[in-house]
Amino acid sequence: MSKYCEIKLFSHSPTIHVNDAFNLSLMLTSLFLIFLITDLGIRLWLASRQINYVRSHRDRVPAAFAERIGLKSHQRAADYTVARKRLTIFESIFDTIILYALTLGGGLTLIEQWVSSYINQAFSAQIAFVIAIGLLMGLIGLPFSIYKQFKIEADFGFNRMSPKLFISDLAKGTLLGAAIGLPLIAIILFLMEKAGTAWWVWAWAVWAAFNLLAMWVFPTWIAPLFNKFTPLDDPQLAKRIQALAKRCAFTITDLFVMDGSKRSAHGNAYFTGFGQSRRIVFFDTLLARLTPSEIEAVLAHELGHFKHKHITKRLVTTLVGSLVLFALLGWLSASPWFFSELGVSYNPDAPNHAVALILFFMVIPVFTFPLTPLMSFLSRRDEFEADQFAMAQANGADLVSALVKLYDDNASTLTPDPIHSAYYDSHPPASTRIQRLQGA
């Protein structure tokens, strides 16, 4: 008996081997395991490098910062970095185990079967399956969030969030996610079932429109659910910022202060929204720490991102990348081997759309993880360009001073491992960044 079946349509037609699909499916299983193990190995190796490097440089402040940052602050930043990275190690190992259990371990199939045993209507069962997975993943990640907030952040003086506020934020986030996310998921599942083989084009269009709408809605409708935003009550600072914006040919609609101090001692500022909803938001902790000239320099850096169209480029990259992913999902969701060789049961007589959606977006990060250093490099390049723009529009010494204060206040390590930094960091290492600014 032949070790594989042959189907001949005509005497001179090509031979189609059933084992071709079998080999392809086995290749997917092998690739997934290889990438999963390699992904975890790289994460643990990089984390170990970061911990060892930071600890080995703990007892000496880099020369470029010796006059501005004390040894105790430097050691605090090193210890904070190590504590966070140790937690990351446990998270990485735990996440890998959970991913394996849900895929090749058969977890997704068990959950899907459990949901279907209670809900007979197919579409409702798919929505319920998505909800079940979302709640499960939220519960799995909750202990890490609690430990990070109430142990690590508290130990280093950053946490200002009460358990009551933590629970309130969790409840609001869950309800908001359900109110916004479930209709989007329902539309995509509907398109997967009714829109034919090109459903992924329509699904991507819906997803893209949703994200653009969210960017417009977030500043005025969503963010105020979690924080209080008040107009900047400093006429001199507001005048200074408006003058900077005018020099940069940038229109600012609103200037707001956010009560970030009720959750954390970390300081920050950001731009959000677009069109009429575009605004600048300052953390109250930032305003309390920086001088007006330093705030101006920091905002000049942020305006540099807009001037160089970094935000637009990232948005376009995200949209194009998501289109490719939806196209890939469109192909894989119609391939039974995609399910079976990742440990998920495939039922040809019932819709598998929700399972395909969840499975795809659970495993795709494993295969895209090698792209992390490229994305980090492009982000650091943008930061250097924004720094150069800020140097031309504001006082460079003020930008250096502001950055050093932010490094100190946020306990950012001044001595990251070079390889870890090159792989992960979206911003240049402190020493490199300051050296470039001072050189310019």
N, C-alpha and C positions, 0 to 999 in steps of 0.2 A: 504494500500500500504506500502511495506517495506520501512524503512527509508534509506536503502542503497541497491544497486544492488548486486546480487550474480551470479557468473558464475561458473557452475559445468561442468567440462570436462567429468567426469565419475561418476558413482553413489557413488563410495567410494573415489573419489579424494578430495584433500583439497579444501576448499571454498576460492575463491579469492574475497576480498571485494574491490570495487571501492573506498570506503571511506577510505581505508588504505592510498592510495596516497593523498587523500584529507586531512587526519589528518597530514600526513607528511609535506604537504605544509603549513598547518596552523602552525605547529610547527616551521617551518623555519621563517615565518613572526614574530611569537612571540619571537623566539630566537634573531632575528635581532633587533627588537625593544628593547628587554631587554639589549642586549649587547651594542647597540647604546647609550641608556640612561645611562647605567652603565659606559661605556667608558667616556662619557662626564662628568658625575658626579665625577669620579675618577680624571680626568684631572683638573677639576675646584677645587676640594678639595686639590689636591697636589699643585696646583699653589697658592691657598690661604695660605696654610701652608708655602710655600717657601717665599712668600711676608712678611707674619707676622714674621716669624723667622728671616729673614735677617734684617728687619727693627728694630726688638727688640734688635739685637746685633750690630746695626749700630754705636753706640757711644763709642765702646771700641774695640781696636785691640786685638785679641787673644794673649796670653802671648808668644806663640812660635814665633810670628812674630813681636812683639812689638819693637824690636831693628832694624828691617829692613824695616818695612812698617809704614809710618806715618798715623796719624788719618785721614787726609784729603783724602789720597789715599784709605784708608779702606772705608770711607764714599762714595767716588766716586764709588767704586766697588759695594757697597750695592745699591746705587741709580741706577746704570746701570743694575744690576740684576733685581731689581724691575720693571724698565721700560720695559725690555725685557719680563718679565713674565706677565706683564699686557697686552702686545700685544698678547702674547700667549693665554691668556684667550679669547680675542675677536676672534682670529683665530680659536680656538677650537669650540666656539659657532657657528661661521659663517660656518665653515667646516661641522659641524653636520647638520645644516639647509640645506646646499647645497646638502649633501649626501642624506638626506631624500627627498628633492625635486626631485632629479634626479632618485631616486629609487621608493619608495612607492608613491611619489608625481606624478609619471608618466613622469618626465622630459626626461629620456632617450628615451622613446617611442615617444614623440613628436619630438625630434631631429631626430630620425631615420626615422620617417615618413616624416619630412620636407626634409631630404636629399634624400630620395627615390622619392619624388615628382619631383625632378630636374634631377635625374640620374636613368635611366632605367636599365642599365647593372648591374647585381647583385653584381659582385665582385668589380667593381668600386665604387658602392654605399657603400659597406662595408668599403673600404679604405677611402672614403670621410667622412663616419660617424666617424671613428677613428680620422681623422684630425679635424673634427668639435669639438669633445669632447676635444681633446688636446688643441686647441685654446681657447675653452671656459674656461677650467681649468686654463690655463695660464693667461687669462684676469682676472679671479676671484682672483687669487693670487697676481696679479701685484700691486694693491694698498698697500697691506701689505708689499711687498718688497720695494716699494718706501718709505713708512713711516719709515721702519726699517733703510734703508740706509741713507736717507736724513733728518730724524728727530732724531731718537735715536742715531745712530752712529755719526751723526754730533754733537749732543748736548754734547756727551762725548769725542769729539776730535778724533774719530777714522776714520771718513769718509774722504777720499781724492779723491773720485770718482766724476767726473763732470757729469752733466746730459747727455752730449754728449757721454761720455764713457759708461754710464749706458745704453743708447739706443743702442750703438754699440755692447756691450756685449749681450744685449737682442736679437738683430737681428742675430748676429753670432750664439748664442745658439739655436735660433729657426730654422735657416737654417741648422745648423749642426744636430740638432735633426731630422729634416725632412730627410736629406740626409742619415743618418745612421739608424734611427728608422723605417722609412716607408718601406724600403726593408725587414727589419726583420719582421715587422708586416705582410707584404704581403706574405712572405714565410710561416709564421705560419698559416695565414688564408687559404692559399692554401693547406697546410697539413691537416687542420681541415676538408676541403671539400673533398680531394682526397685520403687521406692515411688510410681510414677506421677507425675502432674503436680504433686502437692502435696509432692514430695520435699523441697523447700527448707524446709518447716516442720519436718520431722523432722531434717533436716541441721542446721538452726539449733539445735534442742533439744539435739542431740548436742554441737554446738560450745559452747553455753552451759554444759552440764553439765561438759564437759571443762575449761573455764576456771575454773569454780567449784571443781572438784576440784583443779586446779593451784594455786589460791590456798591451799588447805588443805595440800597435799602439799609445796609449795615450801620452806617454812621448815625442815621436819624431815628431808626426804629429798633434795631437789635442791641447795639452797644449800650443805650440808656437803660436796658433791662438789668444790666449788671453793675453799671457804674453811674455816678452822678457827674454830669458835664455842666460846668458853669463858664460863662464868657470870661476871657482873660481880663482881670481887673487891675491892670497896670498900664496906664496910658503911655508912659514913656517906652516901656518894652514893646507894646503894641505898635507904636509909631516906628520904632526901630525895625521891627519885623516887616511892617508894610513897606518901609523904604528899601529893605533888602529885596523883598519880592518885586518891587518896581524895577530895581536895577537888573533883576534876573528875568524881567518880562513875564512874571508869573502872577496870576490873579488868585488871591486868597479870599475865600468867601467868609470863613469864620475862624476865630482863634478861641480854643477852649482849654480849660484845665480839668483834668480827670482826677478823681479821688483815689488814685492808685495806692495811697498809703494805708487804706483800710484792709488791704490784702497783703502787701509786701513793702519792704523798704527799698526794693530795687527802683531805680529811676530810669525814665525813658521818655521819648517823644516820637510821634509818628504822624504821617500823612495818611488820610483815608478818604475813600469815596472818589467820585469824579463828577465833572459837570457842576451843577448847582449844589451838589451835596459834598463838594470837596472842602476839607477842613484840616487844620493843624491842631493836634491834641498834645498837650504837655501833661506829664505826670506831675502831681503836686510835689512829689519828692525831688523831681529834677529841678523845678523852679527854686526849691529851698536850698539847693546845693550850688548851682552855677550862677555866675554873674551874667548880667545882660549881654555883655560882649561875647561871652562863651556860648550863651544860648544862640546868639546870632550866628556864630561860627558853625554850631551843630546844625542849625536849620539850613545854612548855606550848603552844607554837605548833602542834606536831604533834597534840597532843590537841584543839586547836581544830578541826582538820579533822574529827576524829571527832565532836566535840560538835555541829558544824554539819552533820553527815551528808554531808560532801563526798565521802567515799569511796563511800558508798552511792549518792549521786546520780550520780557518774561511772560506777559499775558499771551502774546502770539505763540511763543514756544510751548506754553502750557496747552493752548487750544490745538495746535498741530499735533503735539504729543498725545493728547487725549483722543484725537481723531484716529491716530494709528492704533491706539489701544482698543478703541471701539471696533475698528475693522478686524483686529486680531480676535477680539471676543466674538464678533459675528461669525468668524470661521470656526473657532474652537467650540462654540456653543452648539454647533450642528454636527460635531464629531463625537460619537459615542466613546471613542478611546480616550478623549480628553477627560471624561468623567472616570471611567473604569480604572485607568492607569494612575489616577491620583487618589484612588481609594474611595470613590464616590459611586454609588449605585445609579445606573442609568435606566430609566423606564421609557421604552419607546412608545408606550401607549398613554403617557401622561406628560404634561408640560414640565420641562426641566429648567425653565428660564431663571427662576430665582436661585436655584442651586448653581447654575452656570455663572450667574452674576457674582454670587458670594465666593465661589471657588476661584474664579479668575482673579478677583481683586485681593484675595488672600495670598495667592501664590505669586502674582506678578512682581511684588517687591523683592522676592528672592532672586528673580532673574535680572532685575534692573539695578540691584545693589552695586554691581561693578561700575555703574555710571556715576556713582556718588562723587568720586574725585574730580571728574570733568565738570559736574555742576558746581562743585565747590570752587574750582579754579575760575570759572566764568563769573561767579558771584564776587570773588575777591578782586578780579579785574575791574568789575563795576565799582567796587568800593574805592579802589585807587583813583579811578576817573572822577568819582564824586569828591574825593579829597582834593584833587587838583582844582576842580571847579571852586570848591570852598576857599582854597588859598587865593584865588583870583577875586573873589567877591567879599571876603571878610579877612580878618586878621589871622594869619597862620598860627601865631603864638597862642591866640585864644583857642583855636581848635585843638592844638596840642594840650593845652592846659585842661580843656574840657574833657578830652579823651582820658587823660591821666586820672582825673577825678572820677570819671565813670568806671574806669578799670578798678580803682581803689574801692569805690562805694559798692560796686556789684561783685567784688571779690573775684574778678576775672584773673586767671593766672597769667603772669608775665612771662612764664617759661614753659609753654606747651611743647610737647614732643613734636619735632618737625614733620615726621611722617604722619602722625595722627592729625596734625593741623592741616597738612596738605590734603588728606583724605576727607576730612569732615568740615573744616571751618569755613563758614561763609564769609567771614571777615578776616583780614590779614592778621598775623600774630602782632601783638602789641609792639614789640621791639622793632619789627620790620616797618610797621606803619608809622611809628613816631620818627624812625630814622629817615624815612622818605620825606615826611613833612618838614623835618628840620633841614634836610638837605635842600629841599625846594626853596 
